Amino acid sequence: MNTNLQINMFQSLILLWMLSTSQGLALDWTSFVPHVSPESGEPPCAHGHNYCLKVKDYPTDTIVKLLKSAPREITSYLHNSLDAKTHSPNMEFQVNLHTNTSSMKKKDEQLCRSYIRIIRPLVARDDGNQWRYIVNVGEHEQLLEIETCANEARKCSEEYTKQTQAVCEQKMVARRLLALDPSGSRLTWHNGMMPSCCQCTLYDGPRRLV
């Protein structure tokens, strides 16, 4: 880069800093949108999921500040979204293929093995493929119960006919979550796409399985 150009750029930054200081302003270089890898289309923390449970640069201070001025309805919603006293984040248990219900006195059959987990997302992808920081600080929590396939894209536990193939598929659902707006100036509602169930789907003819 040309030396004169570097000097001009440096001088411009100094002038901008001096102007902001004289006006009592603070320059905020913080990004309020999670960094997304151009190769994978997701943040490095996602690991193939639609959410992140651990984030390096989570904007805690900004979210706490906005929560202090948020309407009571919002803070009340966060307290009641899913009772943290009876649910532990990252708790996981397996849904058995066969379960007995004492009230029905009848055996229910699940055709696809799955896992149910309670998560506390800090970042989530919405139905428009946009990633946002999710409000989850201190006592202001949004815990979610999700269900993921243990055998996605594999045969269901029971076959039906020779003409059809039964395949386990992961289904997603939009979950309403309070998130940080990309401007960093307000909190907005975000439709986070979360795993909802593992469904056995019938197809005519063979399907490529894992």
Summary of the structure (lengths in Angstrom):
residues: 210
radius of gyration: 23.6
end to end distance: 51.2
largest distance: 83.7
contacts: 540
relative contact order: 0.17
helix: 18%
strand: 34%
